[in-house]
Amino acid sequence: MALNEPYRGGEILRRHGRPAAGVHCLQIEINRALYLDEPIVTPHEGMAAVRRDIDRLTEVLVEAALARA
């Protein structure tokens, strides 16, 4: 596997994250098998659960960020 393939997010985080300046980044990698039938590149029934989990994670992160503000 080549550097940054298939996920390029790591380089984006290094390039744009500036923790000392208060610019923080979060990269989340999701196993595509949880939601995608890769051979035909079509979402399967697991997509609903992944979407719910990401929605909930987003809510928790926003709540945490607002609590710190």
N, C-alpha and C positions, 0 to 999 in steps of 0.2 A: 504494500500500500504506500502511496506517495504522501509526502508531507501535506497536511491540510486536506486530504481527500478521504472520505467524501465530505467531511465537515470543515468548513473554512472559518468557523467562529473563533477558534483560538487565536488566530492572527488578528482578527477584528478586535478582540478584547485587548490584546497587547497594544494595538495601534491607538485605540480610542479611550481605553480606560485610564483614568488619572486619579487613583485613590488619594494621593496627597492633596489634590485639588477638590476632593469630594465627588469626583465622577467615578462611580462604581459600576461594574459590569457583572452580569450573571449569565453564564452559558449553561443551558440545559440540553442534554442530548437524550433523545428518546429512541428507543429501539423500534425501528420501523415495523418489525414483525408484530408489534402490539396493535397496529392500526392499518397496515398496508399489505395488500397482496402484491408483493414486489414483481413477480413475473409479468403481471398484467397491469401493474401500476394503478391499482384501484383500491380505495379504502374498503375495509371490511367492518364487521360488526364491532370490532374493538375500538373504532374511531370514537364512538359515543363516550366510552369510559375515559379515553385519553383526553377528550375535550372537557369532560367534567372535572378531571383531575387538574388540568391546566387552568381552568376557570377558578377552581378553589385555590390553587397555589397563587394565582394572581391576586385574588382577594386578600389572602394572608399577607403577601408582600406589600400590597398597598396599605393595609392596616398598620403593618410594622413601620413603614416609611412615614406615615402620617403621625404615628405615635412619637417618632423621633424628632419631628419638625417643631 
